Amino acid sequence: MTDEGHCRADVWLWRARFFKTRSLAGRFVDEGRIRLTRAGAESRVDKPSRGLKTGDVLVFAIGGRLINVRIMGFGERRGPASEARELYEAVEG
């Protein structure tokens, strides 16, 4: 599922506690609602199995809020909220 260099988009979104289930995260990704910026290039996360890397920036909207985060880690499990917050940092702008 994960290794040192990447993690599936649906798994990361679920572990970071943006979604209650992995299937909800996968459906959100399938709908093309997440933008990815990697090395200055912006693209759309097009499928749940898309590999995310540390340093990637994701932008998406949930519940009327715009979420803009940089991936800092992947985690080993879906843990408590305090653990999930260590997986990302907010990006200004």
Stockholm file with secondary structure:
# STOCKHOLM 1.0

chainA/1-93         MTDEGHCRADVWLWRARFFKTRSLAGRFVDEGRIRLTRAGAESRVDKPSRGLKTGDVLVFAIGGRLINVRIMGFGERRGPASEARELYEAVEG
#=GR chainA/1-93 SS CBCSSCEEHHHHHHHTTSSSSHHHHHHHHHTTCCEEEETTEEEECCSTTCEECTTCEEEEEETTEEEEEEECCCCSSCCCHHHHGGGEEECCC
#=GC SS_cons        CBCSSCEEHHHHHHHTTSSSSHHHHHHHHHTTCCEEEETTEEEECCSTTCEECTTCEEEEEETTEEEEEEECCCCSSCCCHHHHGGGEEECCC
//
